[in-house]
Amino acid sequence: MAKPIVLNEANFKQEVLESSLPVLIDFWAGWCQPCHMIAPIVEEITADYEGKVKVGKVDVDANQQLAANYGLRSIPTLLLFKNGKVVDISIGVVPKQQVAQMIDKHLV
């Protein structure tokens, strides 16, 4: 089963900004209970969209500058990138269907 890519400041440009596929990023932290609640949904999305969308995770504690670059104020936050730009955002724990709809509208 596909797993989300662990993203950090060193690989972010190559894996996200230069990706030919859309990229869904889960900004999270180990101490964040809602982040643990959405993690299984992110894993399912990774498998469901394999080959169509790249999925990654950014630990905001270890990558504070990345979180600051995108103005994150709360976690979990999901950002959807397409052609190196943020095209959609979801904050908090949301159902899998809502995450899928967010991705689907940008796959056309």
C-alpha angles and dihedrals in degrees: 000000000000117000128206115263115251104237127199139159091277097057102025097096094050098039098040116014095041097037118126088207126065111263126216113200126196110205106202146146132217093239094051111101095194088052089059089049094056095041095087089051090052090050091051091049089051090057096039094052099037109149092015104060132020114225124202141171128220119198101216093203092058094037106038093152092058090051090048092048090062097040096244112182101170140018147263091047123165117204122190115208126195122178089354095304132103107251100168141013137198124188125199132002110328132172119268090245091060092051090048092050090050090054097040095058089059098046096077 
